Structure formats: structure tokens, C-alpha cells
Amino acid sequence: MRAGRSIRPFWPLPAVTLLGAASLFLLVVGIRTSKPGVIWAFAAVWPLPLLQGFRLLCR
């Protein structure tokens, strides 16, 4: 086995899609409820699909 290979395969498109859907869900719920916990969860999650999407496009 090569040193640069991981054991699990990485599927970037489904990962970006699921993270984007979770981020969108948290955005809508945060706007509708105005609960600080949901807004902070959105603030923690939204950069992940953004960065992974750029990584996927620049690959």
C-alpha cells in the first residue's frame, strides 16, 4: 500500500452535497426560529461545503 493512499475512498461530490444541504437546512431553521444555538451551528458548518466546493472545482 502506498503512503499517500487512504484506506477509505473519499467521495467529494456527495460530501459537498450533504454538507451543503445541512448548511441550507441550518440557515432556514436559524432564520425561522432565531435560536442562538442553531445560528451558531450554521456559523460552524457553512465554511465546510464552501471550502470543499472550491477544492472540488480546483481539483
C-alpha positions in Angstrom: 0.0 0.0 0.0 1.3 3.5 -0.9 1.9 6.0 1.8 -0.3 8.6 0.2 -3.4 6.4 -0.2 -6.1 6.3 2.4 -8.0 3.1 3.2 -11.4 4.6 2.8 -12.4 6.1 -0.6 -13.3 9.7 -0.5 -16.4 10.8 -2.4 -16.1 14.6 -2.8 -19.3 15.3 -4.6 -21.7 13.5 -2.2 -19.8 15.0 0.7 -20.2 18.6 -0.6 -23.8 17.9 -1.5 -24.7 16.6 2.0 -22.7 19.4 3.8 -24.5 22.0 1.6 -27.9 20.5 2.3 -27.1 20.5 6.1 -25.9 24.1 5.8 -29.0 25.2 4.0 -31.2 23.4 6.5 -29.5 25.2 9.4 -29.8 28.5 7.6 -33.5 28.2 7.1 -34.2 26.9 10.6 -32.0 29.6 12.1 -33.9 32.3 10.3 -37.3 30.8 11.2 -36.6 30.2 14.9 -33.8 32.8 15.7 -32.4 30.4 18.3 -28.7 31.2 19.0 -27.7 27.5 19.1 -29.0 26.9 15.5 -27.4 30.1 14.3 -24.0 29.1 15.8 -24.3 25.7 14.3 -24.8 27.2 10.9 -21.8 29.5 11.5 -19.7 26.5 12.3 -20.9 24.4 9.3 -21.2 26.8 6.4 -17.5 27.2 5.6 -17.1 23.4 5.2 -19.2 23.0 2.0 -17.8 26.3 0.7 -14.2 25.2 1.0 -14.9 21.7 -0.1 -16.7 23.0 -3.2 -13.8 25.2 -4.1 -11.4 22.3 -3.6 -13.6 20.2 -5.8 -13.7 22.8 -8.6 -9.9 23.4 -8.5 -9.0 19.7 -8.5 
